[in-house]
Amino acid sequence: MTGLVLLIACTNLMNLLLARAAAREHEIGVRLAIGASRARVISQLLTESIVLAICGAGLGVVLASPLSRGLVALLATTNNPLDLELRAGWPVLAFACGAGLITCVLFGLVPAFRASRTDPGVAMKTEGRGLTSNRDRLLMQRCLVTAQVAISLVLLFGAALFGRSFRNLITLDTGLRRDGVMFAMFADFSDRPSPERVLAAQSELLERIRSVPQVDAAAITTQFPLNGSSWTQGIELPASSTPERRSSKFTYVSPQYFNTVGMRLRAGRDFDEGDTATSRRVALVNETFARRYLGSANPIGITVRTVAEPRYPSTVYEVIGVVSDTKYSALREPIPPITFVPIAQHPSPRPWPGIVIRSSASPSTVMAAVKRAVRELRPNMTMGFTVFDTQIRDGLARERILAWLAGGFGVLASLLATIGVYGVISYLVVRRRHEIAIRLALGSGRARVVRLILREIAILLVLGLVLGGVLAVAMASGASSLLFGLSPRDPMTLVEAAGVLATIGFLASSLPAFRASRVDATAALRSE
């Protein structure tokens, strides 16, 4: 994207330098006529290009620091702040200034060489006359405008794709309640409960949190949703003859977990206080598990056997219910089969649990109240909190920065293309002033003159949009892994980007066109 914006800027620069050199044909012709060499003319024009490059590089150095800080601010998240050294050293400055100078010199050479080939006699004879018989001299500028439009469409299409992808992710229905839900982690290194006291200590902590007035609901879980981690176990399901081995995500939860996170019970019953370490082993599965592994069979009463792993012996669970589908570890991943087991039946429980809290109060108020209540129970307890909605947004840092950068590059490309179109059309109108005056003198209406100018830019826009559409689709295919919820060849997005660019192009050319229609034919012809 950075390279494409630089390319647009360079084509714009070349276009404006070509127009400027053509407007100075009489001056250059006089210089050549009185003895200036072509090398002298080229060096003069290149010197002017270098001055532009130095001014641009100086402005870039000034803007680099605040823009870099803004970029880092976009990348930083609540739980992962960034502390980067943003001071630009000499190698960075040398590279940036060198790139600016080289591109300006390279793209300034063409106008300089073209101007140096001016015929002094012809330039002085045709001063002030239009280009009615020499429109081919504008071919390069027209081609550059077409290229600008094409590249701008690539950037606008990319900006629209990344913006829509980010919107699709941030508004995705995860199947879980997001508002008012937060996760809490606990650790007390000075007083670790013994293995036989772990469940009792966890229950005591949970009840203390539930007693906080600001807490509407709370439950224990071994797996916080959408935090990037997961726990998978092999399972064996009953079949007609031999067990069939599959796999499922496993999460161990306490009663009231599904109500706390907003999951719905589709069939069977929820966990209750009767599901203890000594009772029969039970489990709930999600809809994907039932659909993928059990088909049309009634899941209630089906037994699931886990494959033995270290500290997790093979266990047979009876399915007692089905819960709604939810995302598990990441938004982009498809919903996997998930098995939920009572926390009391965890074969190897951790000393301190993760707890999901739901509250209608502000997160800061809830956190402070929970900390006070827990420290009354255990003064040395260490606590950490994460707001669920903030966790989701922080997990989309890459998508957010892509959307912002692509949008910024798209706006910048559109601005550069607007300047390029306006500059070329303005130059064309000035060079055809004689022709336009003759048309008006012969009775051509002002509306017809406007249509004449707009028709010319319409041809350039159509050519640029067709070429840009092909390039945009080809380049977007390489970024398909960064998109979510839409195709890299999404036709509506391409049409919208093309429509925006076409509108910008017509607006940029309408002012010179209307200005051309107001030319005083008599005064223009008299001055010629």
SEVO-785742 format. One record per atom (N, C-alpha, C): x, y, z; residue in one letter. Coordinates in steps of 0.05 Angstrom, whole numbers, plus 5000, padded with zeros to 4 digits. Each point is the difference from the previous one (the first is absolute). Last residue first. Layout:
XYZa/...
END
This chain:
489157254428e/501649814985e/501450144977e/494050475055s/502549975013s/501849804985s/491250144969r/501550254996r/502849975013r/493849305012l/501050014972l/501750254995l/495849915085a/502049784996a/501250014972a/493050605022a/502550075013a/502149794996a/491449824966t/501250234986t/502750085012t/494949295041a/501149934974a/501450234986a/498849765104d/499050224983d/501349954972d/497949225077v/502150164985v/498650214983v/496149295059r/499550295004r/502250174987r/499949035000s/497550084986s/499550305004s/507449585043a/500450014971a/497650104986a/499549835092r/501650244995r/500550044970r/495749225029f/498250235001f/501550264996f/505249225001a/498149994978a/498150245000a/506249875072p/501350104975p/498150004976p/496349645080l/500750295003l/501550104976l/497749075005s/497750174994s/500750305002s/505749225021s/500250114972s/497750204994s/500849535085a/502550144996a/500250134973a/492449485021l/500050245016l/502650164996l/499349164960f/498250194987f/499950265015f/505149295038g/501150094974g/498350214986g/496849585079i/502250185006i/501250124975i/493549344990t/498850245010t/502150215006t/502949144976a/498850144977a/498850265008a/503249445068l/502250124985l/499050154976l/493849535053v/501150225015v/502250144984v/496249234963g/498150225000g/501150245015g/504949205000a/500150124974a/498250244999a/499749485077a/502650154999a/500250144973a/492449465012e/499950235017e/502650164999e/499649194954v/498350204987v/499950255016v/504649265036l/501550124977l/498350214987l/496049535070t/502250175010t/501550134978t/493449374977m/498850245011m/502150205010m/502649124969p/499350194978p/498850265011p/507549305041d/497350095006d/499150214980d/508249415013r/498950094974r/497150105004r/505049635071p/501850204990p/499150114973p/492849635073s/501949904980s/501950224991s/495149895100l/499550094973l/502249904981l/499749835097g/497250054994g/499450114972g/509650145035f/498149835015f/497250074992f/511650114972l/497250084998l/498349815016l/509549914983l/499650215019l/497150095002l/503349334938s/500249905028s/499650215021s/500150214906s/497649875008s/500149895028s/506250524938a/499550085028a/497549865011a/503349904909g/502349945017g/499650075029g/493550214934s/500049715004s/502449925017s/498850904972a/498449935024a/500049705004a/504350374924m/501550055024m/498449925025m/495849914915a/502449835001a/501650045025a/492550554984v/499149735006v/502449815002v/501750904976a/498949985027a/499349715007a/502750224911l/502349995019l/499049975029l/493550094933v/501549764996v/502249975020v/495150805000g/498449785010g/501449734997g/504050794965g/500249985029g/498449775011g/499450204908l/502649905006l/500449965030l/492050394973v/500149734990v/502749875006v/498750905023l/498449835017l/500149714990l/504450684949g/501349955025g/498549815018g/496050264918l/502449844995l/501549935026l/492750585006v/499149734993v/502449824995v/501750915016l/499049875024l/499249714994l/502650564928l/502349935016l/499149855025l/493250334945i/501549784986i/502449915017i/495150745030a/498449755004a/501549764986a/503250894991i/500849885025i/498549745005i/497850474922e/502849924999e/500949875026e/491450374994r/500149754985r/502949904998r/498250835041l/499349785017l/500149734985l/501450814952i/502249965019i/499549755017i/493350254939l/502449934985l/502349945020l/491850335033r/499949714993r/502549914985r/499350915021v/500349855025v/500049704993v/498150584930v/502850025007v/500649835025v/491150094974r/501449824981r/503050015006r/494450595047a/499549725009a/501549814982a/500050914976r/501749955023r/499849715010r/497950194896g/499050085026g/501949935022g/502050264894s/499849775018s/499250095028s/501850564920g/497349945009g/499749765018g/508050464959l/498449884979l/497249915009l/506450375061a/499550214980a/498249894977a/503149405067l/497950185011l/499350224980l/506949414976r/497449855002r/497850185011r/508850354998i/498949974972i/497349865001i/504750075081a/499050264992a/498849994972a/504249235033i/497550045013i/498850274992i/508649804968e/498049824987e/497250055013e/507350455039h/499550104973h/497849844986h/503149705084r/498450255002r/499350124973r/505149185031r/497950004979r/498350255001r/507149855062r/501349954974r/497950014977r/497050085091v/501650234993v/501249974972v/495249285035v/498250224994v/501650254991v/504749245029l/498849954974l/498250234992l/503850015086y/502050054979y/498849974973y/494649785072s/500550295000s/502050074978s/498449105015i/497750124987i/500350304998i/506649515047v/500149944971v/497750144986v/500450095095g/502250134987g/500149954970g/493449565053y/499550294999y/502350144985y/501149095017v/497850044980v/499550304997v/506249765067g/501049934973g/497950064978g/497650105091i/501950214992i/501049954972i/494649335037t/498550254995t/501750234991t/504149205027a/498749964974a/498450254993a/503949975085l/502150034979l/498849984972l/494349835073l/500850295000l/502150054978l/497349115015s/497850154988s/500750304998s/506049445045a/500149944972a/497850164985a/500250055094l/502350144989l/500149964969l/493549525048v/499350294999v/502350164988v/501549085012g/497950044980g/499250304998g/506149735067f/501349994973f/497950054978f/496749945088g/501750234997g/501450024973g/495049225021g/498250244997g/501650254996g/504849225019a/498849984973a/498250244995a/503549935086l/502150064981l/498950004971l/494149755071w/500850285002w/502150084979w/497349095005a/497750174992a/500850305000a/506249385033l/499749974971l/497850184990l/501249955092i/502250154988i/499849984970i/493849495049r/499550285004r/502250174986r/500849065001e/497950084982e/499450305002e/506349635060r/501049994973r/497950094980r/497549945091a/501950224995a/501150004972a/493149465053l/499750084972l/502050234994l/498949625088g/500849784982g/499850064971g/497150625066d/502949985000d/501049774983d/490750105011r/501150224985r/503050004999r/495749365054i/499349954972i/501250224982i/500850105093q/501749784990q/499549944971q/494550635043t/502750114995t/501949784990t/491449745027d/499850154975d/502750134993d/499449525082f/499749824976f/499950164974f/505650285088v/497250044991v/499749864973v/506849785084t/499950064972t/497050044992t/507449925094f/497350024988f/500250074970f/505949585095g/500150134974g/497349994986g/505449835105m/497749994982m/500550164974m/504449505099t/500650174977t/497749964979t/500749855114m/499149914974m/500750214978m/501249995100n/502349984982n/499349924972n/493550085075p/501450264996p/502349994980p/490749455013r/502849934996r/501650254995r/490950095025l/500349715004l/502949914999l/497850904985e/499049945027e/500349705007e/502050304914r/502250055018r/499149985030r/493649914929v/501949785000v/502250045020v/493650694988a/498749775012a/502049765001a/502850814959r/499550045029r/498949755013r/501050004906k/502650005013k/499750035031k/492350084945v/500949725002v/502749995014v/496550854983a/498449865020a/500949725004a/504150534933a/500750095026a/498549855022a/497849814910m/502849915007m/500750085028m/491950324965v/499849725006v/502849895008v/499450894971t/498649975025t/499949715009t/503650214915s/501850095021s/498749975028s/494849794921p/502149805006p/501850095023p/489850324999s/502350054984s/502349815007s/490149635014a/501550245009a/502450044982a/494149254995s/498950234986s/501450265008s/503748934997s/499050215016s/498950224983s/505248945007r/498250174984r/498850215019r/509149284994i/498350175015i/498250164981i/507149075007v/498550184983v/498050155017v/509749495025i/497250045006i/498950214981i/508749235018g/499250244986g/497050035005g/506449495074p/498549994974p/499950274986p/507249435068w/498250235000w/498750024973w/505549245019p/499450105027p/498050235000p/499149264923r/502150195008r/499350125028r/496948994964p/499350285002p/502450175008p/497849044957s/502550125010s/499650315003s/492849414972p/501949805010p/502550125012p/489650384998h/502650054987h/502049805011h/490650155026q/500949754989q/502550034984q/495450735040a/500449825023a/501149734990a/497250694939i/502750055012i/500649815023i/493549724917p/499950145026p/502850045011p/498949954894v/499949815023v/499950165026v/498750094883f/500150135026f/499749805022f/503050054888t/498949845022t/500450155026t/499950214886i/500850075027i/498549825020i/502850154886p/498549855020p/501150065028p/501450794933p/500849725002p/498049855017p/499850924933i/499249905026i/500649705001i/506250644939p/497349895001p/499349895027p/507050824990e/499949714999e/497149914999e/502850925011r/500349914972r/499549704998r/500050455086l/497750084983l/500149884972l/504449515087a/500650224982a/497550064983a/500049325070s/502550145006s/500650244983s/490849614998y/501549885022y/502550165007y/489250164960k/502850004993k/501649915024k/490149634996t/501550255004t/502749984988t/489449465007d/502750034989d/501150275007d/492649505064s/500350154975s/502950024991s/497049165061v/499950295002v/500550124973v/496449015048v/501350134977v/499750305004v/500049055070g/498750234988g/501650114976g/502249225054i/497550065013i/498650254988i/508049164982v/499050264990v/497250045012v/508349415042e/497349984989e/499050284992e/510449555010y/498150205008y/497349954986y/510149485028v/497549984985v/498050215011v/511449934997t/497650035016t/497649984981t/511749895010s/497749954983s/497549995018s/508050595037p/499449724994p/497649974982p/507250775023y/497249994991y/499449724992y/508750255029r/498350135020r/497150024992r/505849744920p/501250045026p/498250175018p/494549504928e/502450174998e/501250025028e/491749384942a/501750065023a/502450174992a/490250024953v/502549864997v/501950095022v/489050005008t/502350154993t/502549824997t/489049834986r/502349915014r/502450174991r/488550055003v/502550094987v/502349925017v/488649764985t/502450015016t/502450074983t/488750204998i/502349904986i/502550025018i/491350365024g/500549735008g/502349874985g/495550804954i/499649965028i/500349705007i/500250364909p/502550015015p/499749935029p/494549674910n/499550165024n/502649995017n/500549904892a/499549855024a/499550195024a/502550224906s/497250035008s/499449855026s/510050224986g/498150014979g/497250055010g/509049915045l/497749835006l/497850014979l/508650494996y/500649735009y/497649825005y/499450934968r/502249884985r/500449705007r/493250545044r/499549994971r/502249844985r/500950185094a/497749824995a/499549964970a/506750625025f/500849735009f/497749804993f/498350914987t/501849904980t/500949715006t/494750485063e/498449914977e/501849884978e/503849945100n/498750214984n/498749894975n/501149505099v/501450044975v/498650234985v/501349565107l/498350144981l/501750044975l/500749255087a/501150204982a/497850134984a/502949275093v/498150114980v/501450224984v/501749135077r/501250194983r/498150094978r/497349675102r/500549904973r/501150224982r/501950165102s/497649924985s/500849894973s/506150385066t/499349725005t/497649904985t/503550914997a/502349824993a/499349715004a/491750634980t/502350035017t/502249804991t/489950434978d/502249894983d/502650055015d/491750335034g/500249715004g/502249874983g/497450944998e/501749945023e/500349705005e/497950284900d/499050105025d/501949915022d/498950144882f/501449895024f/498750125025f/493549934916d/502550135007d/501449855023d/493149534926r/500150165024r/502850125003r/494149684907g/501149885025g/500050205023g/500550444904a/498749745008a/501249905025a/502250874967r/498349914977r/498449755007r/504750895054l/499749715001l/498049914979l/506650904999r/497349895004r/500049705000r/507350875026m/499549774983m/497249895007m/504950775042g/497950044981g/499649784981g/506050135080v/501250094974v/497850034978v/497449735089t/501850235003t/501050104974t/494849215005n/498350245004n/501850255002n/504349174994f/498650064975f/498350255002f/504549665078y/501850124980y/498550084975y/496549575083q/499450284994q/501950124979q/503849145052p/497250074994p/499750304997p/509649704977s/498349965023s/497150054992s/508449614936v/498650245010v/498349935024v/508149684920y/498849925025y/498850255013y/502649664894t/500050225020t/498549905025t/504549634897f/499049955026f/500250255018f/499749654887k/501050195020k/498649945027k/501449214928s/498250215009s/501550205017s/500849064926s/501250195019s/498050225006s/500048884966r/499750274991r/501550185020r/498148874972r/501550205015r/499750284986r/493749075011e/501250174979e/501350245015e/497148915027p/499950295006p/501550154978p/495249084974t/502450095015t/499850305005t/492049574966s/501749775008s/502450095017s/492950614974s/498649744997s/501849775009s/502350905047a/499249954972a/498849724999a/503450845076p/499049734994p/499149984971p/508250655031l/497050005000l/499049724993l/509450545039e/499049774986e/497050005004e/508650795004i/497649875011i/499249764983i/508750775025g/498849804982g/497749875014g/503151025020q/500449735008q/498749814979q/503451125020t/498849804983t/500749725010t/500051135024w/500749745011w/498449794985w/503751124988s/498049794998s/501049745013s/501551204981s/501049735009s/497749804997s/499050954979g/502149894983g/501149735009g/492350545034n/502650115010n/502449884985n/489749854996l/501350194981l/502550125012l/494249555075p/499550004971p/501750214985p/503149455089f/498650254993f/499550014970f/501649155068q/500650114974q/498450254995q/499249465078t/502849954995t/500950124973t/492050315075t/500649874975t/503049954997t/491150355074i/502849914995i/500249884972i/492850795034a/500449714997a/503049954994a/491650815026a/502849934999a/500249694998a/492750965000a/500449714997a/503049954998a/496750875023d/497449874994d/500349704998d/505650815054v/500349764984v/497349874996v/501850775058q/500250084972q/500149764981q/499849895097p/497550114990p/500150074970p/505649195047v/500450294995v/497550124987v/501249065019s/498850165021s/500450304997s/503949324943r/497250024995r/498550175021r/509249815011i/499650184978i/497050044994i/502549385066r/500650265009r/499650214978r/498949094979e/497850105016e/500650285011e/506849564953l/497850064982l/497750125016l/507549685048l/500650254985l/497750084982l/499249185045e/499950225020e/500650274986e/500849214949s/497250065006s/499750235019s/508749694981q/498850134976q/497150085006q/504549495066a/501050284999a/498950154976a/497749095008a/498850155022a/500950294999a/504049404940l/497250054993l/498650175021l/509049725017v/499850194978v/497150074994v/504149385067r/498650255008r/499550194977r/505049164996e/497349925009e/498350255008e/509150124970p/498349894979p/497249935009p/504750795053s/500849724994s/498149884979s/501851075005p/498449795013p/501149724992p/505750945010r/498949824979r/498449785014r/504450965026d/498249805012d/498649844978d/506450694981s/500749955028s/498349795014s/498950334909f/502449845002f/500949945028f/490950234942d/501050065027d/502449825005d/493150384914a/502349855008a/500850095028a/491950134912f/500950025028f/502449825005f/493250534917m/502049795007m/501050055028m/490850304935a/501850055023a/501849765004a/492950524922f/501449765009f/501950085022f/490150434958m/502950035003m/501149745011m/490450524955v/501449755007v/503050065002v/492850634971g/499949955029g/501549755009g/497450034899d/499750235017d/499949915029d/500649354931r/502450165001r/499850235020r/495748944979r/499450275009r/502750165002r/499049184929l/500550065028l/499150295007l/500249594911g/498349825016g/500350045030g/504050524926t/501749785011t/498349795014t/498750774919d/498549875022d/501649775010d/504250904950l/499349714998l/498549905025l/504050894976t/497149975004t/499249714999t/509150264987i/499250145024i/497149975006i/503649624920l/501149875024l/499050135025l/497650374916n/498849745003n/500949865025n/503950834977r/497350035010r/498649735004r/508650014962f/500150075028f/497250035012f/500649844908s/500949765015s/500150065030s/498250714941r/497749825003r/500749755016r/506950604980g/498150135017g/497649835005g/506649724939f/501049985027f/498050125020f/497950074908l/500049725008l/500949975029l/500250864960a/497249915005a/499949715009a/508450364976a/499050145024a/497249905006a/503849704920g/501249885023g/499150125026g/497150404921f/498849735003f/501149855024f/503850834978l/497350045010l/498649735004l/508650004959l/500150075029l/497350045012l/500549814907v/501149785016v/500150065029v/497450684942l/497949815004l/501049755015l/506250664976s/498350105022s/497749805005s/505849854928i/501349945025i/498250095023i/496950194914a/500149715004a/501249945027a/499750904973v/497349905006v/500149705006v/508050404970q/499350105027q/497249895009q/502949834912a/501549845019a/499350085028a/496450524931t/498849735000t/501349825021t/503850844985v/497550035014v/498649735002v/507750034949l/500650025028l/497550045017l/499349994906c/500749735009c/500650015030c/498350814958r/497549855001r/500649725011r/507350554983q/498550105023q/497449845004q/505349834923m/501349905024m/498550095025m/496950314916l/499649715003l/501249905026l/499750904956l/498949965027l/499749705006l/503050334916r/502050075018r/499149975029r/494449874923d/501649765006d/502250075021d/494250654959r/499049885025r/501649755008r/500350774928n/502349855013n/499149875026n/494750604943s/501249824980s/502349835012s/494950635052t/498049874983t/501249804981t/503250585078l/501149744991l/498149864983l/501351125016g/499149755012g/501449764989g/504450995009r/498149864983r/499349745013r/506650615036g/497350105003g/498049864984g/509649914966e/499450105027e/497250125000e/505149594924t/497449905010t/499350095028t/508250264955k/497850054981k/497349935011k/508049825048m/499550295000m/497750074980m/503049105008a/498950085026a/499350304999a/504249614924v/497249925003v/498850105025v/509250174986g/498450144980g/497049935003g/506549555056p/499650295007p/498250144980p/499548965029d/501150154976d/499550305005d/501349185076t/498350204989t/501450144976t/503249305064r/499749954971r/498250204986r/501649995095s/502550074987s/499949954970s/492849765058a/500150294997a/502550084984a/498949095023r/498050084981r/500150304994r/505549645067f/500949924973f/498150094979f/497450165089a/502350164994a/501149934972a/492649515037p/499350274992p/502450174991p/502149135031v/498449994976v/499150284992v/504849875082l/501649994976l/498450014974l/496649975092g/500450274989g/501649994975g/498349235052f/497550084988f/500150294990f/507749635043l/499249824978l/497550094986l/502950505075v/501950034977v/499149824977v/495249935081c/499550264987c/501850044976c/501249235052t/497549994985t/499450264986t/507749955055i/500349834976i/497449994984i/500150495083l/501650134979l/500249834974l/495549645076g/498650234989g/501550134978g/504149295046a/497749904984a/498550234987a/506950225060g/501149894975g/497849904982g/497750305087c/500850224982c/501049904974c/497949345063a/497650154992a/500750234981a/507249505037f/498449844981f/497650164990f/505350405066a/501449984975a/498549844979a/496750045088l/499650264987l/501450004972l/501249245054v/497250024992v/499550264984v/508649855037p/499449824978p/497250024990p/502650535076w/501050104974w/499549794978w/493349955081g/502950034998g/500850084972g/490650135061a/501149924974a/503050054999a/493149765084r/501850204990r/501349914974r/493649545060l/499150104974l/501950224989l/498949115072e/501850234995e/499450104972e/492749465062l/501949984979l/501750264998l/492249425057d/502050215007d/502349974980d/488949665013l/502549994986l/501850235009l/491349385046p/501150264991p/502749964987p/491949355026n/502749974988n/500950284990n/491549855042n/501649805014n/502849974989n/493950624961t/499850055029t/501849815015t/503250224902t/497449925011t/500150045030t/505750364903a/499949945029a/497149925008a/502150324912l/500849725004l/499849915029l/498150904973l/498149824987l/500649715006l/506150665028a/497650025016a/497849824989a/507950104951v/500549835024v/497550005018v/499950584926l/499949724991l/500449815023l/500850925016g/497249934995g/499849714991g/508650355011r/498749975026r/497049924997r/504850214922s/500949755011s/498849945028s/498350834958l/498649794986l/500849725011l/504450785033p/497349985010p/498449774986p/509150114971s/499849945028s/497149995010s/502150264908a/500649725006a/499549935029a/499450884954l/497649855006l/500549725009l/507250594976v/498550135022v/497649835007v/505249724928v/501549975025v/498550125023v/496550124914g/499749735009g/501449955026g/501150834956l/497349985012l/499549725011l/507950134953g/500150155025g/497349995015g/500749624914a/501449835020a/500150145026a/496350484928g/498349785008g/501349825021g/505150704963c/497850115015c/498149785010c/506949764942i/501150085026i/497850115018i/497849784911a/500549765016a/501150075028a/498650694937l/497449895009l/500549765018l/507550364960v/499050185020v/497349905011v/503649544928i/501549945025i/499150185022i/496650164914s/498949755011s/501349935026s/503550734952e/497350075011e/498749755013e/508049874955t/500650155024t/497350085013t/499749604916l/500549805021l/500650145027l/498850544924l/497449885008l/500549785021l/507650434966q/498350205013q/497449875010q/506049484948s/501150055027s/498250205015s/498049844909i/499449765017i/500950045029i/502250674937v/497150005005v/499349765018v/508950054971r/499450225019r/497150015007r/502949394935a/500849915026a/499550215021a/498450214910r/497949825010r/500849905028r/503950964972s/500249724991s/497749835011s/500251094976a/500149815022a/500149724989a/499350844947g/502549865003g/500149805023g/492650574963i/502250195005i/502549855009i/492049524978a/500650184977a/502350185005a/496549435069l/501549854980l/500950174976l/494650395066r/502749935012r/501749854979r/491150214977v/501650245000v/502849935010v/493649325004g/500850054973g/501850254997g/496249795084i/502249814993i/500950044971i/492650515028e/502450085015e/502449824993e/491749774963h/501050254988h/502550095014h/495549245034e/501349954974e/501150254988e/495149795086r/502450174998r/501549954974r/492249515025a/499150285003a/502450194996a/501649075001a/498650084975a/499150295001a/504149635076a/501950034979a/498750094974a/494549815073r/501550245005r/502050054978r/495049214999a/498350224994a/501550275003a/504549215025l/499650014971l/498350244992l/501249845091l/502450114988l/499850014969l/492949615049l/500150295004l/502550134988l/499149064996n/497950134984n/500150305003n/505949475052m/500850014972m/497950144983m/498049875090l/502250194997l/500850024971l/493749355021n/498850275003n/502150214996n/502949125003t/498650054975t/498650275000t/504249745080c/501950044978c/498750054974c/494649785074a/501350265004a/501950074978a/496249145001i/498050214992i/501250275003i/505349305029l/499849994971l/498050214991l/500949865092l/502450144989l/499950014970l/493349515043v/499750295005v/502350164989v/500749074995l/498050104981l/499450305004l/505949555060g/501250024974g/498050114979g/496949815087t/501950235001t/501250054972t/494849245011m/498350245000m/501750255000m/
END
